[in-house]
């Protein structure tokens, strides 16, 4: 009993002493426990792909280490603007020289510190594209001497002659054939109707890849070449200017502005344009050729590939001789998007003939012109322009893309190209007709749409752009058609009047 009591007393004493120890250790006068700060070394990219021609790329290093260093595994073609630094955020420029070989090359840049794990940046650069002549046979089998007859106008002079253009949309580019997307075959009567209603130019979107006699050799069917030539003749017979392109065409070019497809697509571009250009060589300056439609491009590397496609197009057309030696040729900006074109299309391909190039962009402010349902990120715009905002349906009033934005966008093209002697084709524009609206909403929408079309044409002309309205031929809700092609009559007089008013 006494031993057990003694043990209990000892336990109490030890417990009090133990608690007292923690009380002392938590006293304000004691040394606090310090948690160590984790050191990090971060770079905003993990890889950089340079152009074959060489270029620079900026990276950012953010760290709390005391010091870091940067080195490259190959300094023969990689230069680094800053090889060391301290805590904070530092910008560094990495530059690659031109790769003059056909072999792609790579390197690794290492950012390291004794206080944090190293960071690796993978560097790649494609080689020079080898000649494309071996993938398909040459179709420039009968080049002829240059012929300047009927080809006296420069691109600038030609642009001044084109007032207003119209697209034969969803027809000669339709997958499955000319009538596969619901439109009748193009007739001379249709072209006569378009000319009689104020247009003096026609853009003919064309497919070629689905119209091959031999896919192995990229030979285009003779009857398809003849059909396109027939439609061009309808236009020229009406003293109209006409633009023939390679349109979406299954996306073989448009969706593949990549180094992986560069050789293959340049070969096909060359084969196609040698055949197209030879077939249409005898038309005078009323005929223009366009390299592509809306090539998907988002960065400088893809733009470099697109420029190679354009260069192949120009060289192929010129090589056929005759009037093609002087023909005005049109090259498309990245995605034909004005802002991307302003940022990425800083140079044009070279041409052995001076002053015979034009650039092309398209213009569809999405929420007003194409959007067909409200989304969580934004609503459709039913109305457009000063004085046309709804007081009862304010949720569908526009918040961008009106007069000031149009002027701003078109001025970019004027400054970038037009003022330097390079006319700009506004190859597509338009706005869907929302006839599912009713009453005052429909009336205000239709007026907005006509005012939009008028303003696009007016601002185009003021900034030196050449407007071509997009007409896909289908009728009804959410369409853009001006003409009923089944009976060759005007379908949308209000929109047509808006376009023509823009010329006044």
C-alpha positions as CSV (number, residue, x, y, z in Angstrom):
1,X,0.0,0.0,0.0
2,X,2.8,2.4,0.9
3,X,4.8,1.5,-2.2
4,X,1.8,2.0,-4.4
5,X,1.2,5.5,-2.8
6,X,4.8,6.4,-3.3
7,X,4.6,5.4,-6.9
8,X,1.5,7.6,-7.4
9,X,3.3,10.5,-5.8
10,X,6.3,10.1,-8.1
11,X,4.0,9.9,-11.2
12,X,2.3,13.2,-10.1
13,X,5.6,14.9,-9.7
14,X,6.9,13.7,-13.1
15,X,3.7,14.8,-14.8
16,X,3.9,18.3,-13.3
17,X,7.5,18.5,-14.3
18,X,6.7,17.4,-17.8
19,X,3.9,19.9,-18.2
20,X,6.1,22.6,-16.8
21,X,8.8,21.8,-19.4
22,X,6.2,22.5,-22.2
23,X,5.0,25.6,-20.4
24,X,8.6,26.9,-20.4
25,X,9.2,25.9,-24.0
26,X,6.2,27.9,-25.1
27,X,7.2,30.9,-23.1
28,X,7.6,34.0,-25.2
29,X,11.2,34.3,-24.1
30,X,12.2,30.9,-25.6
31,X,13.7,30.3,-29.1
32,X,10.9,29.7,-31.7
33,X,10.9,26.6,-34.0
34,X,11.9,27.8,-37.5
35,X,10.3,26.1,-40.6
36,X,12.9,26.0,-43.5
37,X,11.8,27.8,-46.7
38,X,11.6,25.6,-49.8
39,X,13.8,26.8,-52.7
40,X,12.3,26.6,-56.2
41,X,13.5,27.3,-59.7
42,X,10.8,27.7,-62.3
43,X,10.9,28.4,-66.1
44,X,7.8,29.3,-68.0
45,X,8.4,26.9,-70.9
46,X,9.6,23.3,-71.2
47,X,10.5,23.4,-74.9
48,X,11.2,25.8,-77.7
49,X,10.9,25.1,-81.5
50,X,12.9,27.5,-83.6
51,X,12.3,28.3,-87.3
52,X,14.6,26.8,-89.9
53,X,15.7,30.3,-90.8
54,X,16.6,31.0,-87.2
55,X,14.9,33.3,-84.7
56,X,14.8,34.3,-81.0
57,X,12.5,33.3,-78.2
58,X,12.1,34.9,-74.8
59,X,11.8,32.8,-71.6
60,X,11.2,33.8,-68.0
61,X,12.9,32.4,-64.9
62,X,11.2,32.8,-61.5
63,X,13.1,31.7,-58.4
64,X,13.9,32.3,-54.7
65,X,17.4,30.7,-54.9
66,X,20.4,32.9,-54.2
67,X,22.0,32.2,-57.5
68,X,21.4,30.2,-60.7
69,X,23.2,29.5,-64.0
70,X,22.1,28.6,-67.5
71,X,24.0,26.6,-70.1
72,X,23.4,24.9,-73.5
73,X,24.4,21.5,-74.6
74,X,25.3,22.9,-78.0
75,X,26.7,26.5,-78.3
76,X,27.5,26.2,-82.0
77,X,24.0,27.3,-83.0
78,X,22.3,28.4,-79.6
79,X,23.1,31.7,-78.0
80,X,21.8,32.7,-74.5
81,X,21.5,36.4,-73.6
82,X,22.0,35.9,-69.9
83,X,23.7,32.8,-68.3
84,X,23.3,33.6,-64.6
85,X,21.1,35.4,-62.2
86,X,19.8,35.7,-58.7
87,X,16.5,35.6,-56.8
88,X,13.4,37.1,-58.5
89,X,12.1,37.0,-62.1
90,X,14.5,37.3,-65.0
91,X,13.8,37.4,-68.8
92,X,16.3,35.6,-71.0
93,X,16.5,35.6,-74.8
94,X,17.5,32.4,-76.6
95,X,18.6,32.7,-80.2
96,X,19.1,30.0,-82.8
97,X,21.1,30.5,-86.0
98,X,19.7,29.3,-89.4
99,X,19.8,25.6,-90.0
100,X,21.2,25.2,-93.5
101,X,21.1,21.5,-93.6
102,X,18.2,19.2,-94.3
103,X,18.6,17.4,-90.9
104,X,16.6,18.6,-87.9
105,X,18.7,19.4,-84.8
106,X,18.1,19.6,-81.1
107,X,19.8,20.7,-77.9
108,X,19.1,21.0,-74.2
109,X,19.3,24.1,-72.0
110,X,19.8,23.5,-68.3
111,X,18.9,26.0,-65.6
112,X,20.6,25.0,-62.4
113,X,21.3,26.0,-58.8
114,X,22.9,24.4,-55.8
115,X,19.7,25.1,-53.8
116,X,17.0,23.6,-56.1
117,X,16.5,20.9,-58.7
118,X,17.7,21.8,-62.2
119,X,15.2,22.6,-65.0
120,X,15.7,21.4,-68.6
121,X,14.4,23.1,-71.7
122,X,14.2,21.0,-74.9
123,X,15.3,23.0,-78.0
124,X,14.5,21.8,-81.6
125,X,14.9,23.2,-85.0
126,X,13.8,21.6,-88.3
127,X,16.1,21.4,-91.3
128,X,15.7,22.8,-94.7
129,X,12.9,21.3,-96.7
130,X,14.3,19.1,-99.5
131,X,13.2,19.5,-103.1
132,X,9.6,18.4,-103.6
133,X,9.9,17.5,-107.3
134,X,10.3,13.8,-106.7
135,X,7.0,13.1,-104.9
136,X,4.8,13.8,-108.0
137,X,5.6,14.2,-111.6
138,X,6.0,17.7,-113.0
139,X,2.8,19.0,-114.7
140,X,4.6,22.0,-116.1
141,X,5.0,20.0,-119.3
142,X,4.5,22.8,-121.8
143,X,5.7,26.2,-120.4
144,X,5.4,29.0,-122.8
145,X,7.0,32.4,-123.2
146,X,5.7,35.2,-121.0
147,X,2.8,37.1,-122.6
148,X,2.0,40.5,-121.2
149,X,-1.1,41.0,-123.5
150,X,-4.1,42.0,-121.4
151,X,-1.9,41.9,-118.2
152,X,-0.8,45.6,-117.9
153,X,-2.4,46.3,-114.5
154,X,-0.4,46.1,-111.3
155,X,-2.0,44.7,-108.2
156,X,-2.8,48.2,-107.0
157,X,-4.3,49.2,-110.4
158,X,-6.3,46.0,-110.5
159,X,-7.6,46.5,-107.0
160,X,-9.0,49.9,-108.0
161,X,-11.1,48.2,-110.7
162,X,-12.7,45.7,-108.4
163,X,-15.7,47.4,-106.6
164,X,-17.7,44.6,-104.9
165,X,-17.2,40.8,-105.0
166,X,-19.5,37.8,-104.4
167,X,-18.7,34.2,-103.4
168,X,-20.2,31.2,-105.2
169,X,-20.1,29.4,-101.8
170,X,-20.8,25.8,-101.1
171,X,-20.7,24.8,-104.7
172,X,-17.5,24.1,-106.6
173,X,-15.8,23.3,-103.3
174,X,-18.6,21.0,-102.0
175,X,-17.5,17.6,-100.8
176,X,-19.1,15.1,-103.1
177,X,-19.6,17.3,-106.1
178,X,-20.9,20.6,-107.3
179,X,-24.5,20.0,-106.2
180,X,-23.8,17.9,-103.1
181,X,-24.5,20.7,-100.6
182,X,-27.9,21.6,-102.1
183,X,-27.0,24.2,-104.7
184,X,-27.7,23.7,-108.4
185,X,-24.9,23.8,-110.9
186,X,-23.6,27.3,-111.7
187,X,-25.1,28.7,-114.8
188,X,-24.3,31.7,-116.9
189,X,-27.8,33.1,-115.9
190,X,-26.7,33.1,-112.2
191,X,-23.5,35.0,-113.0
192,X,-25.6,37.4,-115.2
193,X,-27.9,38.0,-112.2
194,X,-25.0,38.7,-109.8
195,X,-23.5,41.2,-112.3
196,X,-26.9,42.9,-112.9
197,X,-27.2,43.5,-109.1
198,X,-24.0,45.5,-108.6
199,X,-21.1,43.0,-108.3
200,X,-18.2,43.1,-110.7
201,X,-16.1,40.3,-109.2
202,X,-16.7,36.7,-108.3
203,X,-14.7,34.4,-105.9
204,X,-14.9,30.8,-106.8
205,X,-14.1,28.5,-103.9
206,X,-12.8,25.3,-105.5
207,X,-11.8,21.8,-104.4
208,X,-9.2,19.7,-106.3
209,X,-8.1,16.9,-104.1
210,X,-11.4,15.1,-104.4
211,X,-11.3,15.5,-108.1
212,X,-8.2,13.5,-108.9
213,X,-7.9,11.0,-111.8
214,X,-4.9,9.5,-110.0
215,X,-4.2,10.0,-106.3
216,X,-0.7,8.5,-106.5
217,X,0.4,11.1,-109.1
218,X,-2.0,14.0,-108.0
219,X,-3.4,14.3,-111.5
220,X,-6.6,16.4,-111.6
221,X,-9.4,15.1,-113.7
222,X,-9.5,16.8,-117.1
223,X,-13.3,17.2,-117.0
224,X,-13.0,19.0,-113.6
225,X,-10.4,21.4,-114.9
226,X,-12.7,22.1,-117.9
227,X,-15.7,22.7,-115.6
228,X,-13.9,25.3,-113.5
229,X,-12.7,26.9,-116.7
230,X,-16.3,27.1,-118.0
231,X,-17.4,28.9,-114.8
232,X,-14.5,31.3,-115.1
233,X,-15.5,32.0,-118.6
234,X,-19.1,32.9,-117.5
235,X,-17.5,35.6,-115.3
236,X,-15.0,37.0,-117.8
237,X,-17.7,37.1,-120.5
238,X,-19.5,39.5,-118.1
239,X,-16.4,41.7,-117.8
240,X,-16.1,40.5,-114.2
241,X,-13.0,39.9,-112.2
242,X,-12.7,36.3,-110.9
243,X,-10.7,34.7,-108.1
244,X,-10.0,31.0,-108.2
245,X,-8.5,29.3,-105.1
246,X,-7.8,26.0,-103.4
247,X,-10.5,26.1,-100.8
248,X,-10.9,23.8,-97.7
249,X,-10.5,20.8,-100.0
250,X,-10.7,18.2,-97.2
251,X,-8.3,20.1,-95.1
252,X,-5.1,18.6,-96.6
253,X,-3.4,22.0,-96.6
254,X,-5.5,24.1,-94.3
255,X,-5.3,21.8,-91.3
256,X,-1.6,20.9,-91.9
257,X,0.6,23.9,-91.7
258,X,3.1,21.8,-89.8
259,X,6.7,20.8,-90.4
260,X,5.6,17.1,-90.4
261,X,3.5,17.8,-93.5
262,X,5.6,20.5,-95.1
263,X,7.3,18.4,-97.8
264,X,4.2,16.4,-98.7
265,X,2.0,19.4,-99.0
266,X,4.4,21.5,-100.9
267,X,4.6,18.7,-103.4
268,X,0.9,18.6,-103.8
269,X,0.6,22.4,-103.9
270,X,3.1,22.4,-106.8
271,X,1.4,19.6,-108.7
272,X,-2.1,21.2,-108.3
273,X,-1.1,24.7,-109.3
274,X,1.0,23.6,-112.3
275,X,-2.2,22.0,-113.6
276,X,-4.7,24.7,-112.6
277,X,-2.4,27.5,-113.9
278,X,-1.8,25.7,-117.2
279,X,-5.5,25.0,-117.7
280,X,-6.5,28.7,-117.1
281,X,-3.3,30.3,-118.5
282,X,-5.0,32.1,-121.4
283,X,-7.3,34.3,-119.4
284,X,-6.2,37.9,-119.1
285,X,-5.9,40.0,-115.9
286,X,-9.6,39.5,-115.1
287,X,-8.5,36.2,-113.5
288,X,-6.6,36.1,-110.2
289,X,-5.3,33.0,-108.4
290,X,-5.4,32.5,-104.6
291,X,-3.1,30.0,-102.8
292,X,-5.4,28.7,-100.2
293,X,-8.6,29.6,-98.1
294,X,-8.3,29.7,-94.3
295,X,-5.0,28.0,-93.4
296,X,-5.0,27.2,-89.7
297,X,-1.9,29.0,-88.2
298,X,-1.4,30.0,-84.6
299,X,2.3,30.7,-84.2
300,X,5.5,31.7,-86.1
301,X,6.5,28.1,-86.8
302,X,3.3,27.4,-88.5
303,X,3.5,30.7,-90.3
304,X,6.9,29.7,-91.7
305,X,5.3,26.6,-93.1
306,X,2.4,28.5,-94.6
307,X,4.8,30.9,-96.3
308,X,6.5,27.9,-97.9
309,X,3.1,26.8,-99.3
310,X,2.6,30.3,-100.7
311,X,6.1,30.3,-102.2
312,X,5.4,27.0,-103.9
313,X,2.1,28.4,-105.3
314,X,3.8,31.5,-106.7
315,X,6.7,29.6,-108.2
316,X,4.4,27.0,-109.8
317,X,2.1,29.6,-111.4
318,X,5.0,31.7,-112.7
319,X,6.7,28.6,-114.1
320,X,3.9,27.9,-116.6
321,X,4.6,31.2,-118.5
322,X,2.1,33.0,-120.8
323,X,-0.2,35.4,-119.0
324,X,0.6,33.6,-115.7
325,X,4.0,35.3,-115.8
326,X,2.2,38.5,-114.9
327,X,-1.0,37.3,-113.2
328,X,-1.9,38.9,-109.8
329,X,-1.7,36.3,-107.1
330,X,-3.3,36.3,-103.7
331,X,-1.8,34.9,-100.5
332,X,-3.8,34.2,-97.3
333,X,-3.0,35.5,-93.8
334,X,-2.8,33.0,-90.9
335,X,-6.4,31.7,-90.5
336,X,-7.3,34.7,-92.6
337,X,-7.7,36.4,-89.2
338,X,-6.9,40.1,-89.2
339,X,-5.2,40.2,-85.8
340,X,-3.2,37.0,-86.4
341,X,-2.2,38.3,-89.8
342,X,-1.1,41.6,-88.3
343,X,1.0,39.8,-85.7
344,X,2.5,36.9,-87.7
345,X,2.5,37.8,-91.5
346,X,5.4,40.2,-91.2
347,X,6.8,39.3,-94.6
348,X,5.4,38.0,-97.9
349,X,6.9,35.3,-100.2
350,X,9.1,36.5,-102.9
351,X,7.9,37.0,-106.5
352,X,10.1,37.4,-109.6
353,X,7.5,39.9,-110.9
354,X,7.1,43.2,-109.1
355,X,3.8,44.5,-107.7
356,X,1.6,41.5,-108.5
357,X,0.8,40.2,-105.1
358,X,-2.3,40.7,-102.8
359,X,-3.0,39.5,-99.3
360,X,-6.3,38.1,-98.1
361,X,-8.2,38.1,-94.8
362,X,-11.8,37.3,-93.8
363,X,-14.1,39.1,-91.3
364,X,-16.8,37.5,-89.2
365,X,-17.3,39.1,-85.7
366,X,-18.6,35.8,-84.3
367,X,-21.3,36.7,-81.9
368,X,-23.2,38.9,-84.4
369,X,-22.4,37.1,-87.6
370,X,-22.2,33.3,-86.9
371,X,-23.2,32.4,-83.4
372,X,-26.5,30.5,-83.2
373,X,-27.0,29.9,-79.5
374,X,-26.2,31.6,-76.2
375,X,-23.2,30.2,-74.3
376,X,-22.0,30.5,-70.7
377,X,-19.2,32.7,-71.8
378,X,-21.4,35.1,-73.9
379,X,-24.6,35.6,-75.7
380,X,-25.5,36.0,-79.4
381,X,-25.7,39.6,-80.7
382,X,-29.0,40.2,-82.6
383,X,-28.3,43.9,-83.0
384,X,-25.5,46.0,-84.3
385,X,-24.5,49.6,-84.8
386,X,-25.1,53.1,-83.4
387,X,-28.8,53.6,-82.9
388,X,-29.7,49.9,-83.3
389,X,-29.4,48.7,-79.7
390,X,-32.6,47.2,-78.2
391,X,-34.2,48.7,-75.2
392,X,-36.2,45.6,-74.5
393,X,-33.8,42.8,-75.4
394,X,-30.6,44.2,-73.9
395,X,-29.1,40.8,-73.3
396,X,-28.5,40.5,-77.0
397,X,-27.0,43.9,-77.6
398,X,-23.4,43.9,-78.9
399,X,-20.5,44.7,-76.6
400,X,-17.8,44.6,-79.3
401,X,-17.4,44.3,-83.1
402,X,-19.2,47.5,-84.1
403,X,-18.1,50.6,-86.1
404,X,-15.0,51.5,-84.1
405,X,-13.7,47.9,-84.1
406,X,-14.2,47.5,-87.8
407,X,-12.3,50.7,-88.5
408,X,-9.5,49.5,-86.1
409,X,-9.2,46.1,-87.7
410,X,-9.3,47.4,-91.3
411,X,-6.8,50.1,-90.4
412,X,-4.3,47.4,-89.3
413,X,-4.4,45.9,-92.8
414,X,-4.1,49.3,-94.4
415,X,-1.0,50.1,-92.4
416,X,0.5,46.6,-92.9
417,X,-0.1,46.1,-96.6
418,X,-2.2,48.6,-98.5
419,X,0.1,51.6,-97.7
420,X,3.0,49.5,-98.9
421,X,1.5,48.8,-102.3
422,X,-0.1,45.4,-101.4
423,X,-3.9,45.4,-101.8
424,X,-5.9,43.3,-99.4
425,X,-8.8,41.1,-100.5
426,X,-11.5,40.8,-97.8
427,X,-12.3,37.4,-99.2
428,X,-15.3,36.6,-97.0
429,X,-17.7,38.5,-94.8
430,X,-21.4,38.4,-93.9
431,X,-23.9,37.9,-91.1
432,X,-26.6,35.3,-90.6
433,X,-30.2,36.4,-90.9
434,X,-32.0,35.5,-87.7
435,X,-35.6,35.2,-89.1
436,X,-36.6,33.1,-86.1
437,X,-37.0,36.5,-84.3
438,X,-40.4,38.2,-84.4
439,X,-41.9,41.7,-84.2
440,X,-39.8,44.6,-83.3
441,X,-36.8,42.4,-82.5
442,X,-36.8,41.0,-86.0
443,X,-37.2,44.5,-87.6
444,X,-34.3,45.9,-85.5
445,X,-32.1,42.9,-86.3
446,X,-32.7,43.1,-90.0
447,X,-31.9,46.8,-90.0
448,X,-28.8,46.1,-87.9
449,X,-27.7,43.5,-90.4
450,X,-28.1,45.8,-93.4
451,X,-26.2,48.5,-91.5
452,X,-23.4,46.1,-90.7
453,X,-23.0,45.1,-94.3
454,X,-23.1,48.7,-95.4
455,X,-20.4,49.7,-92.9
456,X,-18.1,46.8,-93.8
457,X,-18.1,47.8,-97.4
458,X,-17.7,51.4,-96.6
459,X,-14.8,50.9,-94.2
460,X,-13.2,48.4,-96.6
461,X,-13.2,51.0,-99.4
462,X,-11.8,53.7,-97.1
463,X,-9.0,51.5,-96.0
464,X,-8.2,50.0,-99.4
465,X,-9.7,46.5,-98.8
466,X,-11.7,44.7,-101.5
467,X,-14.9,43.2,-100.1
468,X,-16.2,39.8,-101.3
469,X,-19.6,38.9,-99.7
470,X,-20.0,35.2,-98.6
471,X,-23.1,33.5,-100.1
472,X,-23.6,29.8,-99.5
473,X,-26.8,29.6,-101.5
474,X,-29.0,28.0,-98.7
475,X,-32.2,29.7,-97.7
476,X,-34.1,30.1,-94.4
477,X,-33.1,30.8,-90.8
478,X,-29.4,31.7,-90.1
479,X,-28.4,31.9,-93.7
480,X,-26.5,34.7,-95.6
481,X,-27.8,34.2,-99.1
482,X,-28.6,37.1,-101.4
483,X,-29.9,35.1,-104.3
484,X,-32.3,32.2,-104.8
485,X,-30.3,30.1,-107.2
486,X,-33.2,27.8,-108.0
487,X,-34.9,30.5,-110.0
488,X,-32.2,33.2,-110.3
489,X,-34.0,35.9,-108.3
490,X,-33.0,38.3,-105.5
491,X,-33.7,36.6,-102.2
492,X,-32.6,39.2,-99.7
493,X,-33.1,42.7,-101.1
494,X,-32.5,44.4,-97.8
495,X,-29.0,42.9,-97.4
496,X,-28.2,43.6,-101.0
497,X,-29.2,47.2,-100.6
498,X,-27.0,47.5,-97.6
499,X,-24.0,46.2,-99.5
500,X,-24.6,48.5,-102.4
501,X,-25.2,51.5,-100.1
502,X,-21.7,50.9,-98.7
503,X,-20.3,51.8,-102.1
504,X,-21.9,55.3,-102.2
